[in-house]
Amino acid sequence: MTDAQHGLPEPPPAGARALPEGTFAGVAVLVTGGGTGLGRAIAVEFARLGADLVIASRKKEHLEQGEEAVEETGARVLTVECDIRDPEGIAAAFDAAAEAFGLPGVLVNNAAANFPVPAEDMSPNAWRAVVDITLNGTFFCAREFARRHMAAGTPGSIINVGASYAWTGGPGFAHSAAAKAGVKNMVETLAVEWGPYGIQVNGLVPGMFPHEDMTADIRGNLDRTSEKDACQPAMRVGRLRELGWAATFLASPYARFVSGHTLVVDGANWQRRSLTNPPVVTVRDQMGRGTFQP
């Protein structure tokens, strides 16, 4: 790196607020998959701005981790076991949230499923599981949220967490990439349908945000690159608080006229292109799968 290549500056320190204190006071925020990783980071930033948090997850241990992180901010928190593939379970989670804090004013659809696999090796069950959680679950949660606000005549804000391969495709992740493309399209469709009812719908796409709950495949990729900042145009990876700040802005009173938009927070990494293409390495070779055997 030359002296002129410094990359993007570091953000303000952890604990800094991107919005005025108390921006979400009296607002309940429901975060699916909010007990670990990026979902937890988003939940914490809402909590630090005064929100009451409802964390939904299928796993008890994840709920406990999320609860502890939010409680450290001094905010109120409710945890609910919920499988977002089940519309009745989603309705029950909203009932519990409404009883504890009132109807959530913000929904963060963060829960998703993903794992790498060559498309030719993918089983029907693997395809269905990822699409069911990532795409169908996101829709079922959004629909439940919108229907309740329409009935109550109240505004609300939905944030769907997406992925940059919704635009580009994702070799090795055909199931997740297809589902995330649907999630992105859903942002644009539902923003138009539900805008007249005061419901804004936006997307949030994270780049590389290292955290302790990353899946083994993502951790393996990082280990192979040693998290080298030179692999990112920003010359660094993202800091978890930066994603939380972006989410809180999209749902805040200061972004009321932002709807149908997907905000990519990745330091321009997904737009990076090389002047010449490197040799093609098949997904099978990258994963060490060997020759395909039907």
Buried (B, 14 or more C-beta within 10 A) or exposed (E): EEEEEEBEEEBEEEEEBBBEEEBBEEBBBBBBBBBBBBBBBBBBBBBBBBBBBBBBBBEEEBBBBBBEBBEEBEBBBBBBBBBBBBBEBBBBBBEBBBEBBBBBBBBBBBBBBBBBBBEEEBEEEBBEBBBBBBBBBBBBBBBBBBBBBBEEEBEBBBBBBBBBBBBEEBBBBBBBBBBBBBBBBBBBEBBEEBEEBBBBBBBBBBBBBEBEBBEEBBEEBBEEEEBEEEBBBBBBBBBBBBBBBBBBBBBBEBBEEBBBBBBBBBBEBBEEEEEEEEEEEEBBEEBEBEEEEE
